[in-house]
Amino acid sequence: MLTDPDRHRDTIDTFQPQPYELRPFVLPGSEEVHAGPTRLDTSEYRLDARTGRLWVRREDLLGARDTLFASYRTYPFAFEDVYRRRAPGTRAAGDSATVAVVDEESDSTRGFDPFEGIDLQRSGSISRGVVGGTQRDVTVESGLRLQLQGEVADSVFVRALLTDENTPIQPEGTTQRLQDFDRVFLEADAPQGRARLGDVDIDLDGGTFGQFTQKVQGVALESEGLGRGAGLTDGDATAFGAVSRGQFRTQDIEPDDGVQGPYRLRGDDGEEAIIVIAGSERVYLDGERLTRGQTEDYVIDYTQAEITFTPDRLITDDRRITVEFQYSTTQFTRTLVGGRATAGAWRGDDGDTRLNLGATVVRQADGRDFQT
């Protein structure tokens, strides 16, 4: 009986406090803990096999909204915490003359479950509302919000955020880390690579002249370890195609002496009624990039397109302020396609690659005749 333990898969939200609860009586050595496609080493977590409690020691996973996937086996039995002799004349726990008969639920009465057999953690909400006024008819509004995450196949993990709402709500730019509630995306991770669809962040680091960062709506494909079968030491490739979520702009701000803000960001044509895309800004003070946050260098109101500097950064009229950002526009759409490929060859005695080659291609085009 000990040679046929059960296999279990659990999805863990690292935003919850530790310890994380698994099933008790875990078979030692059978557990596998993954952060996305990466398997954690046994030194990066601690597992109490008796109680099934898991502690994670990696600081970058704690306090952040991330997901762990635990796969393990358990013994096909369970023990109580305390066993004692029953006193004469007393009835044992669970010993009752009443017999409960439970009818098994048939497949026809249980209903259809599209996620049956798939280990997915699901959450979401449905909202309904009635809107009316003196100058408008009564209308019914509704919204659906669905979140999915889990392992759909062996070493294939899926994370999705889907919604049919269309609201211009932006997060507050008062913290260094922004929540992803304003994003709609589908992401699949596998050992061969990763695919992202929806609101994705393109971040290419191709040296001095090949760097490109932008938030877009489209599809991005990434793969690592290419070319090893052809004799190369390493290689990876990235390809994407998208419609930009906003228009890119660089603005130089002329500060007032002793005024921390707010300073307004404007569009290319000087328009003030713009909405800055959350997390797209880069703020430089005298050439030094600043960090967003109330306890850091600045805060930003994305809806009002206003930036305010904290007391840690005193602003005078001789300071040089430059802000790079993206803002929403309805004048035209901007299509974007590109890719990057790198390859390494000639591995030295120390194991490092001696020769690295890479190429980055990005094409961006405007369509001013397309009215949204």
Secondary structure, 3 states (H helix, E strand, C coil): CCCCCEEEEEEEECCCCCCEECCCCECCCCCEEEECCEECCHHHEEEECCCCEEEECCHHHCCCCCEEEEEEEECCCCCCCCCCCCCCCCCCCCCCCCCCCCCCCCHHHHCCCCCCCCEEEEEEEEEEEEEEECCEEEEEEEEEEEEEEEEEECCEEEEEEEECCCCCCCCCECCCCCCCCCCCEEEEEECCEEEEEEEEEEEEECCCCCEEEEEEEEEEEEEECCCHHHCCCEEEEEEEEEEECCEEEEEEECCCCCCCCCEECCCCCCCCCCCECCCCCEEEECCEECCECCCCCEEEECCCCEEEECCCCCCCCCCCEEEEEEECCCCCEEEEEEEEEEEEEEECCCCCEEEEEEEEEEEEEEECCCCC
